[in-house]
Amino acid sequence: MQSEYVLGLDLGGTNIKARLVDLHGTILAASDLPTQVEHGPDHVISQLNSAARDTCGVGGVLMEDVIGVGVAAPGPLDMTHGVIEKSVNLPGWIDIPLVERLETSLERPVTLLNDANAACYGEHWVGAGKGVDDLAMFTLGTGVGGGIVSGGRLLFGHFGQGAELGHIIVVQDGRLCGCGQRGCLEAYASESHIKQRGRELGVFAEAGNSSVPALLAAAKSGSEPAQRIWEACCTAVGAACVTLQHVLNPRLILLGGGVAAAGATVLEPVRTAYASLTWKMARDVPTIELAALGNSAGAIGAAGWFLHQRGTA
Amino acid sequence: MQSEYVLGLDLGGTNIKARLVDLHGTILAASDLPTQVEHGPDHVISQLNSAARDTCGVGGVLMEDVIGVGVAAPGPLDMTHGVIEKSVNLPGWIDIPLVERLETSLERPVTLLNDANAACYGEHWVGAGKGVDDLAMFTLGTGVGGGIVSGGRLLFGHFGQGAELGHIIVVQDGRLCGCGQRGCLEAYASESHIKQRGRELGVFAEAGNSSVPALLAAAKSGSEPAQRIWEACCTAVGAACVTLQHVLNPRLILLGGGVAAAGATVLEPVRTAYASLTWKMARDVPTIELAALGNSAGAIGAAGWFLHQRGTA
């Protein structure tokens, strides 16, 4: 009998999230381990192995009964050869053949996918985008990533770096982004830029607590700089939604990642900004919604992608 | 023996362009007729019929020997049902079942495609994008349209209005576009906006000659307002190329339409603007080129699309 288990591993700069799921994407077992990037690639790969084996243990499943393993990792990466070429979030990783390494140690087949694409694929497979063949997702985290499903397929583009939605230019000659461009969405709507801007404008009462929730609390208490920063974030996301509407014409745009944990506090002003910025010429209006799978989206999507590549999902 | 002839008709606001092509997209006969939109849909459909029959006559081919007819028309349109829903360029056209009308009068099968998508498909089929499976095209004409080929397929999106690339927002709170949005690419890079801006800034010596070539001549003679307008146009196109790079990750971006007739005068500054605005993080740099099929692109692409839909191209 065909096994019904597949493992998803989401390799983040801080944590590894491992999820054992069934063929319907339901989580059967989960474990998180620290990535400990500072100890280098060999150590991180050993952590990935431990996370995989721990999760099987929690689920009471033998590794040999797992169909395979999907890995989500920060890019740029070479999906075809399963290699992480280089990553801002994984310092010292240059051309690491991650798929080969994990296939050797886990003795299971492994696939590799960009983490934001994986989150989008997870939402498309079993989350807020289930059944929607044209959707885009923003992952508003430390940075801003994205994923696109177009005509039912993940969009990668010629170079495989498609859906880097954080680097849509929303403000001409705007704020400098970590990527070197000016006016990127990421320079307004990422956790790191929101926090940096909050520090620049003296929003945070306690120096040690410069978080997005702290900024939102300050905005709620009437801090005008905090309100301006949040409005700039939501306006930037709304403008990027307009641009995606006209380029991709999706039915659905999802907001995920840490910033989207603010729920209605981010969703409503983004919808308002979008509605005020977009045309009224055609009824091609995407729905804007929050993502549903939380921080399991990447691991679930990686598992789903493994099944998709094997022709099972 | 299977016929080797297919007709492409490009229904523009001013002219109808008809091209008889072979299965390789080579033009065998051509004719242009005035659209005469002011006489209403029935007259225009009769002009389309005349253009089709004239072109067959020029090519010495009987209409019954033509496999079928592809029509390119301004949107929004309903491709599936072959209906033009409404168009800025075709006043008075509301829900006209163009495909049915032409199939009845020409007694050939007919397909319908958005005109900018048709131009992009034509370039992909036999023009500057031949063999390129991930490309985007800007049609810089009276308005700015666009087309996208992603993974070898035209991108339509959920509502069928995809690749409206003229309405990518390039300037926050920028110039008002005819569509009601602010800061659209079209508000900087369309012929109508370039001319309007030129008139506003007093660029044109002769009131009757407010054309793009006249503005370029003024810029060349040292007119600073004319130079600023042109720079704003090319910078806007360059910024839109950056955004498309990160969303679609194409190998190639083509510039077509009347503004692109300026050749190197538009291509070089767009390339320079793109290079100065984009990131240097990854080597996912699209080539920016001029389109190759000139004002036959839409008709050729419509013919190619007919063959594609019939599984022949």
Interface residues (C-beta under 8 A of the other chain):
Chain A: P76 V132 D133 D134 I148 S150 G151 R153 L155 F156 G157 H158 F159 G160 Q161 G162 A163 E164 L165 G166 H167 I168 I169 V170 V171 Q172 G174 C177 C179 G180 Q181 R182 T235 A239 V242 T243 L244 H246 V247 L248 N249 P250 R251 L277 T278 W279 K280 M281 A282 R283 D284 P286
Chain B: P76 V132 D133 D134 I148 S150 G151 R153 L155 F156 G157 H158 F159 G160 Q161 G162 A163 E164 L165 G166 H167 I168 I169 V170 V171 Q172 G174 C177 C179 G180 Q181 R182 T235 A239 V242 T243 L244 H246 V247 L248 N249 P250 R251 L277 T278 W279 K280 M281 A282 R283 D284 P286
